[in-house]
Amino acid sequence: MIEHDNLGSFATLKEIIAKLRSPDGCPWDRKQTHASLRPYLLEESYEVLQALEEGTSQKLCEEMGDLLLQIMLHAQIAAEEGQFEIEDVIRGISDKLIHRHPHVFGGHKVKDAAEVELNWEVLKQEERQEGDSLLSGVPKQMPALAYSQSIQRRVAGVGFDWETVEEIIDKLAEEVAEINQAPDREEMAKEFGDLLFTLANVARRLDIDLETALRSANQRFCQRFSYMEQVCRKRGVSFSGLSFDEQNALWEEAKRTLR
């Protein structure tokens, strides 16, 4: 019997998940596998990101709970298959955090956050299997721009980086020129990829998360375009019937209105 007075307990949550997966539990939960749950894990992760961007604490709390549910389900499935328990997950991350923070849990001294980041990469390298690449732990399923920033961050942690952000910005002009000089579409696609990769590098050096920045740009575009559609409806005109100059003027109006 679930104790409703103790719903804030981790042990209670674990008990609820086990009950859902039990023979007399929920048919939907019982039939789930690691593979079938993958889309939900990704979806819930994005919903947490959206809640963070919206800045609503109640929404963030709710979405983090949904994400935690996915973790608990995966852990329960693993436990049923004799692979590991949720306690092993907790033990593993606790051990990892202690190992990677010797300046907090040991006698190591650091002068600033930059040195912490550098030490972090060195300690992570110690944890890798012999022969593993520095980049092997970066999930290839990540969105491409986020993946670019992640692999760039890792190699920068071992010194493979431009000295100044200005040098990377100069590289942008070079990449644009190479797009213009591409002899065919296949080569142009390669050069365009190099341009995006360089943009990701600039964003990393400026401490800008490119995925977040692009999502915000997408959201602003949608809001402005929706405004333009609403204005056209109010004025009784067709947006597609406007000239490019008229559309552009309406776009500037939307930018001023929705600052």
KAKA-V33278 format. One line per field, one symbol per residue. phi: phi as a letter, one per 20 degrees, with the letter a starting at -180 (. if undefined). A space follows every 10 residues. Layout:
phi=???
This chain:
phi=.feffcfeef ffffffffff efgdeegfff efcgffegff ffffffffff ffffmdffff gfffffffgf ffffffffff emeadfffff fffffffffe cffddcefdc eafffffffg ffffffefff nffgefeeff ffggfffgff fffffffdne bffcffffff fgffffffff effbffffff ffffffffgf fffffeldff ffffffffff ffffffffff ffffemceff efffffffff fffffffdf
